[in-house]
Amino acid sequence: MVSSQMSRMPRASTGPELAVRRELHRRGLRFRVNLAKLPGRPDIAFTRARLAIFIDGCFWHRCPDHGTLPRSNADWWLAKLDRNVERDAEKNRALVDLGWLPIHVWEHENVREAADRIEQAWRARSNTPAAGWVPG
């Protein structure tokens, strides 16, 4: 029962992910989606700046503010969700070893604030001046 429910869960292009992608695109930032050649297959990847963005669901990645644990079969779920968190740490280390900066955005985060954080990292890593900057 659980495996059939999990198989129906979307793995890509979730609502929060689409919202962040739309906001980044609106700002003129261009990126790759679900780049399979990178550890963890980032939801959004800026290849030149080497930024890997993950939009994390509060339940699946154990959000400290909103993460919950089902009452039914709690031990199994705890092990499953703990393994997800461990896998996140492993892929972060692998990305850093490859020269990439992983950024995680919680699904509940304000989209504009998340996009601000991503854009700031993108500008810092791509040596691109901020919008409105005029060389003097």
N, C-alpha and C positions, 0 to 999 in steps of 0.2 A: 504494500500500500504506500509506504513512504517513498520507495524508489520510483513508483509510477508518478507520484505527485512531484517529486524532484525533477523527473525527466521532462515535465511540462513547464518547469520554471524557465523564464527567458535568461539566457546567459549573456546576451549582448543587446545593445540598443534599448536598454530599459529607460523608463521615463526620466529619472534623474540624470542618466548618462546623456540622453538626447538634449535635455535642457542645458547642460554644461557645454556640449558640442555646439548648440545653436548660439550660445552667448560668445564662445570663443570665435566662432565663424563671423558673427556680427562685428567683432572687434578687428576683423581682418587677419586673424591668425589661421594658418592652414596646417593641417595635421593628417596623420594616418590613423585609421581606426582598426583596432584588434590586430596589431602587428604580431603575426604568429612567430616570427623569427626571434623574438625577445622572450626572456623568461617571464612567465606569468601572463603572456599575451595581453599587454596593456590595452585598456579601453581607448585611450588616446595617446598617440606618440608623436612627439616633435623630433624628427630624426636629426636635423642639423644641430639643434640645441641639446639633443640627447636627454629629453624629458619623457618619462613614462608616467602617465596619469592613470590612476585606478579609481573608479567610482565604486565605493564599497557600500553594500547594503548593511544596515544596522544589525539585522538578525544574523546574517551569514558570517559577518566579520567581527561580531561581539562588540558592538559599539558600547563604550562605557556609560553613555547617557541613555541609550534606547534598546540595547541588546537584551533580549529575553531568552529564557530557557523553557522549552515546553515541559509541562508536568508529566505528560505521558512519555515513557521510555527516556527519562531524563539522563540516565548514565550514558546511553548511546549518543544522544544529542550533544551532551557535554564533550565527549570524546571527538565527535565529528566537528563541532565548532572550534574546539581547541586546535585540532589539526589544521583547520582553515587559517587560524591565526599564525600557527607555526609556518605554514606554507607561504603566507604573506611575508614573514620575516626572511625566509629562505630566498624568495624571489627578489626581495629588496637587496639582500647581500649580493646576489648574482648580478643584478643590474648595476650596482655600485662598482663591482669588480670589472664590469665592461665599460665603465665611464659614464653611466647613465644616472640621472637623478630621479628616483621614484617619488611621486607625490600622490598621497591618498586623500580623497575627498569623500566625506560621509554623505550618504544619500539625503540626510536632513539638512545639510549645510545650505546656507543662502547661496544661490547660483552666482550672483554678481560677486560676492565676496570670494567664492572659490575661484571664479574666473580671474579676479584681481590677483590672487595668490599665484595662479598658474602663469598669468601674463608677466608678473614681476619676475618669476623664475626664468621664463622664456627670454625676457629682455636681458637679464643678467648673464645668461649663458650664451646668448647669440650676439651680444654687444650691439644691440639695437637700441637707439635712443627712445625715450618715452614719447608718446603722442604729443604733438604740439611743440616739440623741441626744434629749434632752429639753430643751425651752426652759426657761431658768431665770428 
